[in-house]
């Protein structure tokens, strides 16, 4: 943990019978806060969802650091109800592509409304998901709908979707920070991922992310985010 801006002075406390340790973020002066926050916004605003990947190798250490970053997310009652599966095995990636395309063909041909298909048209999506084989890594995020104790009995998790959603946001930011690209892929239903990866019964697939470098001929849609005025409301 980077403690350059954390003041660890103080004393431990017992609260409800549990030890709490000192923590205080000292913050930055106003000018530095302003520049750092603006720089971070500009950095995140350069992120794009990419569908054209290079097969160039990404070291496992980098993926591990990205996943460690995602796992720092806050969660309901600190249950951390997530599992991250990182896949580089070519055979398994091929099997995932085959199963995902099967679901997508059903979606595009039978499940999606005309309005939905029209909304997707500017993005250039279709049933072909070759990026699931080309990208050097696939990260599948599972949510733990409940925990299991040593006897296999169910233990409650809290705010599971919210907690895993926050972790995924941090995961996407960490991928961008590493100089890599990704795409939030959600073939629905996603039960095939739990089957192919032989996940335990308390896990449900939440998100599938191809991760790697963009290809040399990669393009992204000429679309724009909503203005800040459309998404921010101040009450002062």
C-alpha positions in Angstrom: 0.0 0.0 0.0 1.3 3.5 -0.9 1.4 5.3 2.5 2.9 8.5 1.2 -0.2 10.5 2.0 -1.5 8.4 4.9 -0.9 9.5 8.5 -0.7 6.3 10.7 -0.3 8.3 13.9 -2.8 7.5 16.6 -3.9 4.6 18.7 -5.7 1.4 18.1 -9.3 1.1 19.3 -11.6 -1.7 20.1 -15.1 -1.3 18.6 -17.7 -3.9 19.2 -14.9 -6.2 20.3 -12.9 -5.8 17.1 -9.6 -4.0 16.7 -9.5 -0.9 14.6 -6.2 0.6 13.5 -5.3 4.2 12.9 -5.9 5.7 9.5 -6.1 9.3 8.3 -5.7 10.6 4.7 -3.9 13.9 5.0 -5.2 15.1 1.6 -3.5 17.6 -0.7 -3.6 21.4 -0.9 -6.4 22.8 -3.1 -4.3 23.5 -6.1 -2.9 20.0 -6.2 -6.3 18.4 -5.6 -7.6 20.4 -8.6 -4.8 19.4 -10.9 -4.8 15.7 -9.8 -8.5 15.4 -10.2 -8.5 17.0 -13.6 -5.6 14.9 -14.8 -7.4 11.7 -13.6 -10.6 12.8 -15.4 -8.7 13.4 -18.7 -7.0 10.0 -18.3 -10.2 8.1 -17.8 -12.0 10.1 -20.5 -9.4 8.7 -23.0 -10.6 5.1 -22.2 -12.6 3.4 -25.0 -14.3 0.0 -25.3 -12.3 -1.8 -28.0 -13.4 -4.7 -30.2 -10.2 -5.1 -32.2 -7.4 -6.8 -30.3 -3.8 -7.7 -30.9 -2.6 -11.2 -29.9 0.6 -9.7 -28.4 1.6 -11.3 -25.1 0.6 -9.5 -21.8 2.7 -10.8 -18.9 0.8 -12.6 -16.2 2.3 -10.3 -13.6 0.5 -7.4 -15.1 -2.9 -9.2 -15.0 -2.2 -10.2 -11.4 -1.6 -6.6 -10.5 -4.7 -5.5 -12.3 -6.8 -8.1 -10.4 -5.2 -7.1 -7.1 -6.3 -3.6 -7.7 -9.9 -4.6 -8.4 -9.9 -6.7 -5.3 -9.3 -3.6 -3.2 -12.9 -2.5 -3.8 -15.3 -1.8 -0.9 -18.1 -4.4 -0.4 -21.1 -4.9 1.8 -20.0 -6.0 5.3 -16.6 -6.6 3.8 -17.7 -9.9 2.3 -15.8 -9.3 -0.9 -18.3 -11.4 -2.9 -16.2 -11.7 -6.1 -14.0 -14.2 -7.9 -11.8 -13.3 -10.9 -10.9 -16.0 -13.4 -8.0 -15.1 -15.7 -7.8 -17.3 -18.8 -5.0 -17.5 -21.4 -5.4 -21.1 -22.4 -6.1 -21.1 -26.1 -8.4 -24.1 -26.1 -10.5 -22.7 -23.3 -10.8 -19.3 -25.0 -12.0 -21.1 -28.1 -14.6 -23.0 -26.2 -15.8 -19.7 -24.5 -16.0 -18.0 -27.9 -18.1 -20.9 -29.4 -20.5 -20.9 -26.5 -20.7 -17.0 -26.4 -21.5 -16.8 -30.1 -24.2 -19.4 -29.8 -25.9 -17.3 -27.1 -25.4 -14.1 -29.2 -26.9 -15.6 -32.3 -30.0 -16.4 -30.3 -30.0 -12.9 -28.8 -29.7 -11.1 -32.2 -32.1 -13.4 -34.0 -34.8 -13.9 -31.3 -34.4 -12.1 -28.0 -33.5 -8.5 -28.9 -36.2 -6.1 -29.8 -35.9 -3.9 -33.0 -35.3 -0.9 -30.7 -32.4 -2.7 -29.0 -30.8 -3.7 -32.3 -31.2 -0.1 -33.6 -29.5 1.3 -30.4 -26.6 -1.2 -30.9 -26.1 -0.4 -34.6 -23.7 2.6 -34.1 -21.4 0.4 -32.0 -20.8 -2.0 -34.9 -21.6 -5.1 -32.8 -22.7 -8.5 -34.2 -22.6 -12.2 -33.3 -19.0 -12.6 -34.3 -16.8 -12.5 -31.1 -13.4 -13.3 -32.5 -11.8 -11.1 -29.8 -12.5 -13.8 -27.3 -9.8 -15.9 -29.0 -7.5 -13.1 -30.2 -7.1 -11.2 -26.9 -4.3 -12.8 -24.9 -6.4 -12.8 -21.7 -10.0 -13.2 -20.8 -11.1 -12.2 -17.3 -14.4 -13.6 -16.1 -15.9 -12.0 -13.1 -18.1 -14.1 -10.9 -20.3 -12.9 -8.1 -20.7 -15.1 -5.0 -24.4 -15.0 -4.3 -23.7 -16.5 -1.0 -20.6 -17.9 0.8 -20.1 -21.5 2.0 -18.6 -22.4 5.3 -16.3 -25.4 5.9 -19.4 -27.6 6.2 -20.9 -26.4 3.0 -23.6 -24.4 4.8 -24.7 -21.1 3.2 -23.5 -17.8 4.6 -25.1 -14.5 3.6 -23.4 -12.0 1.4 -24.7 -8.4 1.3 -25.2 -6.0 -1.6 -23.6 -8.5 -3.9 -24.4 -6.8 -7.3 -23.4 -3.4 -6.0 -20.1 -4.7 -4.5 -19.1 -6.6 -7.6 -20.1 -3.7 -9.9 -17.8 -1.4 -8.0 -15.0 -3.9 -8.3 -15.6 -4.2 -12.0 -15.3 -0.4 -12.4 -12.0 -0.5 -10.5 -10.9 -3.4 -12.7 -11.6 -1.5 -15.9 -9.8 1.5 -14.6 -6.8 -0.7 -13.7 -6.7 -2.2 -17.2 -6.7 1.3 -18.7 -4.0 2.4 -16.3 -1.8 -0.5 -17.4 -2.0 0.7 -21.0 -4.3 -2.1 -22.1 -7.8 -2.2 -23.5 -10.9 -4.1 -22.8 -14.6 -4.6 -23.7 -17.4 -5.3 -21.3 -18.9 -8.4 -22.8 -22.1 -9.8 -21.3 -23.5 -12.7 -23.4 -26.8 -13.4 -21.8 -27.4 -15.9 -20.3 -23.9 -16.6 -19.2 -24.4 -19.9 -17.4 -22.0 -21.6 -19.9 -19.0 -19.7 -18.2 -19.6 -21.4 -14.9 -19.9 -24.8 -16.6 -16.7 -24.4 -18.7 -14.7 -23.1 -15.8 -16.2 -25.6 -13.4 -17.1 -22.9 -10.8 -18.8 -23.8 -7.5 -22.6 -23.6 -7.2 -22.6 -20.4 -5.2 -21.0 -18.4 -8.1 -22.8 -16.7 -11.0 -21.1 -15.2 -14.1 -21.2 -11.4 -13.9 -19.0 -10.0 -16.6 -16.6 -11.2 -19.3 -13.6 -9.0 -20.2 -11.1 -9.6 -23.1 -7.9 -7.9 -22.1 -4.9 -7.0 -24.2 -3.5 -4.4 -26.7 -5.6 -2.9 -29.4 -4.7 -4.1 -32.9 -2.9 -1.7 -35.3 -6.0 -1.3 -37.4 -8.4 -0.9 -34.4 -11.2 1.6 -34.7 -13.9 2.8 -32.3 -17.3 4.3 -33.0 -17.4 8.1 -33.4 -19.7 8.6 -30.4 -19.5 10.9 -27.5 -20.3 10.8 -23.8 -23.1 12.8 -22.4 -22.2 16.3 -21.3 -21.3 16.8 -17.7 -24.4 19.0 -17.4 -26.6 16.0 -18.4 -25.1 13.7 -15.8 -24.2 16.0 -12.8 -26.6 17.9 -10.6 -25.3 20.0 -7.7 -27.3 21.0 -4.6 -25.4 23.8 -2.8 
